[in-house]
């Protein structure tokens, strides 16, 4: 569970205010990498590229003082506007005044954001923003070019080649190679039917920063497993085969032939 300190430790919620009003409990969001990034933002910044499991995401941000912000992409012919959403965080109880009869549960983080998934193989995207009703290039991105067809300037973002998708079966024969992506400097373990679900026996080693891995020799068979990180269970985001384990939790499944 992701927490931040706002005078005291509080559970953090995301609250999306454009298009609909809906609070999302952080515990219900499987993409902890994305939540970690969003909740670490102290203000708007240049577009940021993050790896979220087997997906490459770009996070666009803008100041929440702007009335409305949207983004359109060249590969869609700039014909569709994707609207940014507002990020609100829970208020510190010490901020709530006694005279507030119905105190607001959230406060403005100062950020509007939009999350864009990059299709596989794409190494560059061109886009434009619409800010308070006016089309413009991204003021947070210095890289622009003039579109030869329309003559208008567009923002350009280069996308680095994606990392190879880990496969537990790509290790030495008769073994499973587990890989977990997360924040650097953390403790990550793996457990499953091969060790009676002991969450402490196998600790993954970090290297490079934010990438944790371990190779476990195992005989042929069918195995269920999960990762443990910050006291929470996570199915393998790189493995689409999943089942519910005996205790009712979801687990990943792999077979060694």
Backbone torsions as a table, in degrees:
resi	resn	phi	psi	omega
1	UNK	NA	130.2	-179.6
2	UNK	-85.5	129.6	176.7
3	UNK	-129.9	156.3	171.2
4	UNK	-132.8	164.1	178.8
5	UNK	-101.2	122.3	174.0
6	UNK	-124.8	62.2	-173.5
7	UNK	91.0	-42.4	172.4
8	UNK	-143.5	169.1	-177.3
9	UNK	-76.6	126.7	-177.5
10	UNK	-129.1	146.4	168.9
11	UNK	-71.2	138.2	-175.6
12	UNK	-102.8	140.3	177.0
13	UNK	-119.9	152.8	168.2
14	UNK	-100.1	138.0	-179.3
15	UNK	-131.2	113.2	-177.1
16	UNK	-95.9	123.9	-170.6
17	UNK	-110.3	-9.9	-179.3
18	UNK	-101.6	123.3	178.9
19	UNK	96.4	-37.2	178.0
20	UNK	-163.9	163.9	176.4
21	UNK	-114.8	113.4	-175.1
22	UNK	-155.1	122.6	177.6
23	UNK	-91.5	133.0	-178.3
24	UNK	-112.2	118.2	177.2
25	UNK	-65.7	128.0	-177.2
26	UNK	-58.0	-29.6	-179.4
27	UNK	-67.9	-21.1	-176.7
28	UNK	-89.7	-3.8	-178.2
29	UNK	-95.4	119.4	-177.5
30	UNK	-74.1	-27.8	-175.4
31	UNK	-83.6	82.3	-176.3
32	UNK	-70.8	-27.9	177.5
33	UNK	-61.7	-43.6	180.0
34	UNK	-66.9	-43.6	179.7
35	UNK	-64.4	-41.0	177.3
36	UNK	-58.3	-42.7	-178.5
37	UNK	-67.0	-50.1	-177.4
38	UNK	-59.3	-40.6	-176.3
39	UNK	-80.2	-7.5	176.3
40	UNK	-92.1	-8.2	-177.0
41	UNK	-69.6	131.5	176.0
42	UNK	-101.2	-9.4	178.8
43	UNK	175.7	175.2	179.4
44	UNK	-61.0	149.8	-179.0
45	UNK	-151.8	179.9	176.3
46	UNK	-64.6	157.1	178.8
47	UNK	-53.2	137.8	-177.1
48	UNK	-120.3	133.2	178.8
49	UNK	-101.0	128.1	178.4
50	UNK	-131.3	152.2	173.5
51	UNK	-95.9	123.8	-179.4
52	UNK	-122.2	91.9	-173.7
53	UNK	65.6	-124.0	178.9
54	UNK	-96.5	14.1	-179.9
55	UNK	-111.3	146.1	171.9
56	UNK	-106.1	123.4	-176.6
57	UNK	-118.0	147.8	170.4
58	UNK	-115.1	129.9	178.8
59	UNK	-104.7	115.2	175.3
60	UNK	-99.7	136.4	-179.3
61	UNK	-131.9	155.9	177.4
62	UNK	-152.1	164.1	-179.1
63	UNK	-71.0	138.3	178.2
64	UNK	-74.1	-4.0	174.2
65	UNK	-73.4	-17.3	176.0
66	UNK	-75.1	139.8	-174.4
67	UNK	-65.5	-45.2	179.7
68	UNK	-157.9	138.7	-178.3
69	UNK	-131.9	134.6	176.3
70	UNK	-133.2	167.3	-180.0
71	UNK	-138.1	142.8	177.4
72	UNK	-133.3	146.1	-173.0
73	UNK	-114.2	148.1	-178.9
74	UNK	-63.6	-36.5	-177.5
75	UNK	-70.1	-9.0	173.3
76	UNK	-106.7	11.1	179.8
77	UNK	69.3	20.0	-177.3
78	UNK	55.0	23.9	-175.5
79	UNK	-93.1	-12.8	-178.1
80	UNK	-122.7	128.4	179.2
81	UNK	-100.8	126.0	176.2
82	UNK	-102.4	118.7	-173.5
83	UNK	-85.8	139.6	175.5
84	UNK	-68.2	157.6	176.6
85	UNK	-117.8	155.7	-177.8
86	UNK	-93.2	136.7	178.9
87	UNK	-101.4	115.9	176.0
88	UNK	-112.9	148.1	177.7
89	UNK	-121.7	156.8	-177.5
90	UNK	-66.6	145.7	-176.9
91	UNK	-80.5	147.6	170.8
92	UNK	-69.4	129.5	177.8
93	UNK	-54.0	-27.6	-180.0
94	UNK	-70.2	-18.0	178.3
95	UNK	-80.9	-17.2	-175.7
96	UNK	-80.8	122.3	-177.1
97	UNK	-84.4	146.6	-178.6
98	UNK	-58.2	-31.3	-177.2
99	UNK	-77.8	-5.8	178.2
100	UNK	-76.6	108.4	-178.2
101	UNK	-70.7	-39.5	176.7
102	UNK	-128.1	78.2	-175.5
103	UNK	-64.6	139.5	176.4
104	UNK	-67.4	139.4	-178.3
105	UNK	-83.0	-17.4	-175.6
106	UNK	-128.1	159.1	174.4
107	UNK	-129.6	158.3	-178.1
108	UNK	-70.7	130.4	177.1
109	UNK	-82.7	-11.4	-176.9
110	UNK	89.9	8.2	-171.6
111	UNK	-129.1	132.7	159.5
112	UNK	-100.7	145.6	-179.4
113	UNK	-146.5	157.6	172.8
114	UNK	-140.3	134.9	-179.4
115	UNK	-107.7	122.9	-177.6
116	UNK	-119.5	125.3	177.5
117	UNK	-86.3	128.8	-178.9
118	UNK	-87.0	123.7	177.0
119	UNK	-60.3	149.1	-179.5
120	UNK	-59.6	134.9	177.3
121	UNK	89.9	-11.0	179.1
122	UNK	-79.2	126.7	-177.4
123	UNK	-111.7	-1.5	179.4
124	UNK	-158.7	142.2	174.4
125	UNK	-129.6	144.0	174.2
126	UNK	-112.4	138.7	-176.9
127	UNK	-154.8	165.0	173.5
128	UNK	-135.0	153.8	175.9
129	UNK	-105.3	154.4	168.8
130	UNK	-122.0	113.8	-174.1
131	UNK	-117.1	118.2	-178.6
132	UNK	51.3	40.3	175.3
133	UNK	88.6	-2.5	-177.5
134	UNK	-114.6	131.9	176.7
135	UNK	-74.2	140.3	-178.4
136	UNK	-161.0	164.3	168.7
137	UNK	-76.9	167.9	-178.0
138	UNK	-75.8	114.3	-179.0
139	UNK	-65.3	-16.0	179.8
140	UNK	-92.6	-2.4	-178.6
141	UNK	-122.3	115.7	-175.9
142	UNK	-76.8	-13.6	-174.1
143	UNK	-91.4	115.4	-179.7
144	UNK	-136.1	163.2	171.1
145	UNK	-150.1	161.5	179.7
146	UNK	-92.7	125.6	179.1
147	UNK	-71.4	119.8	-175.3
148	UNK	-64.9	-28.4	-177.5
149	UNK	-73.9	-43.9	-174.9
150	UNK	-103.3	-21.5	-177.8
151	UNK	83.2	-0.6	-179.4
152	UNK	-91.4	155.4	178.1
153	UNK	-83.6	139.9	178.4
154	UNK	-126.2	151.5	173.7
155	UNK	-82.4	146.2	-176.3
156	UNK	-126.2	132.8	178.6
157	UNK	-128.3	120.9	177.8
158	UNK	-84.1	137.0	-178.6
159	UNK	-110.2	119.8	179.0
160	UNK	-67.6	151.7	176.9
161	UNK	-55.7	138.5	-179.1
162	UNK	-70.6	155.1	176.4
163	UNK	-73.0	149.9	175.3
164	UNK	-58.5	140.1	179.9
165	UNK	-75.0	122.5	-179.6
166	UNK	-63.4	146.3	176.2
167	UNK	-132.4	120.8	-178.0
168	UNK	-55.9	-22.2	-177.4
169	UNK	-90.2	1.0	-177.6
170	UNK	-85.0	2.2	177.3
171	UNK	-80.1	-171.5	177.1
172	UNK	-57.5	150.9	178.6
173	UNK	-54.5	141.1	-179.5
174	UNK	74.2	32.6	-179.7
175	UNK	-155.2	166.6	172.4
176	UNK	-120.8	136.9	178.4
177	UNK	-111.4	110.0	-176.3
178	UNK	-96.3	134.3	179.0
179	UNK	-131.1	134.7	-177.9
180	UNK	-135.0	131.0	177.3
181	UNK	-103.2	133.6	-179.6
182	UNK	-166.0	-173.4	177.3
183	UNK	-63.6	148.7	179.5
184	UNK	-69.4	156.3	175.0
185	UNK	73.6	28.2	-177.5
186	UNK	-111.5	172.5	174.4
187	UNK	-107.7	124.1	-178.9
188	UNK	-129.7	133.2	177.0
189	UNK	-127.5	164.8	176.2
190	UNK	-129.4	141.2	179.9
191	UNK	-144.3	157.3	179.9
192	UNK	-174.2	-163.0	-179.0
193	UNK	-67.3	-14.4	179.7
194	UNK	-81.3	-11.5	178.3
195	UNK	-140.2	31.6	178.3
196	UNK	57.7	29.0	176.9
197	UNK	62.1	31.5	177.2
198	UNK	-74.1	115.2	-174.9
199	UNK	-79.6	1.5	-176.0
200	UNK	-115.4	-12.9	-171.3
201	UNK	-69.1	-44.6	-173.5
202	UNK	-116.1	104.7	177.8
203	UNK	-99.1	129.9	179.9
204	UNK	-76.4	148.2	178.3
205	UNK	-97.7	141.5	-178.1
206	UNK	-89.9	137.0	175.5
207	UNK	156.0	117.6	-2.3
208	UNK	-68.8	-179.1	-174.9
209	UNK	-56.0	128.9	178.3
210	UNK	85.5	-3.6	177.0
211	UNK	-115.8	122.3	-176.4
212	UNK	-116.0	138.8	-177.2
213	UNK	-150.5	158.7	175.3
214	UNK	-158.2	145.8	175.5
215	UNK	-113.2	125.3	-177.2
216	UNK	-120.0	115.8	176.3
217	UNK	-66.2	129.6	-178.8
218	UNK	-144.8	146.9	176.4
219	UNK	-74.9	165.5	177.0
220	UNK	-54.8	144.3	180.0
221	UNK	157.7	179.7	179.6
222	UNK	-103.4	130.7	-175.6
223	UNK	-130.7	140.9	171.4
224	UNK	-108.6	145.5	-177.1
225	UNK	-158.0	161.8	173.5
226	UNK	-145.5	161.3	172.1
227	UNK	-98.7	151.1	174.3
228	UNK	-118.1	126.0	-178.8
229	UNK	-146.9	124.6	-178.7
230	UNK	54.8	36.6	177.2
231	UNK	78.3	2.9	-179.1
232	UNK	-110.5	152.5	177.0
233	UNK	-93.5	139.5	178.4
234	UNK	-136.1	128.3	170.5
235	UNK	-69.2	159.8	-179.0
236	UNK	-71.4	113.9	-178.2
237	UNK	-66.8	-16.4	-179.5
238	UNK	-92.4	-1.4	-177.3
239	UNK	-123.8	113.1	-175.5
240	UNK	-80.4	-11.7	-179.8
241	UNK	-82.0	116.7	-176.3
242	UNK	-140.2	152.3	176.8
243	UNK	-141.5	171.2	171.6
244	UNK	-95.0	126.1	-179.9
245	UNK	-74.9	176.5	-175.6
246	UNK	-61.3	-28.6	-179.5
247	UNK	-87.2	6.6	175.9
248	UNK	89.7	2.3	179.1
249	UNK	-95.9	153.8	179.6
250	UNK	-76.7	144.1	-179.2
251	UNK	-143.4	152.6	175.6
252	UNK	-84.3	155.5	-177.5
253	UNK	-129.0	137.3	176.9
254	UNK	-143.3	148.5	-178.3
255	UNK	-123.7	125.9	171.9
256	UNK	-95.3	117.9	-178.6
257	UNK	-74.4	NA	NA
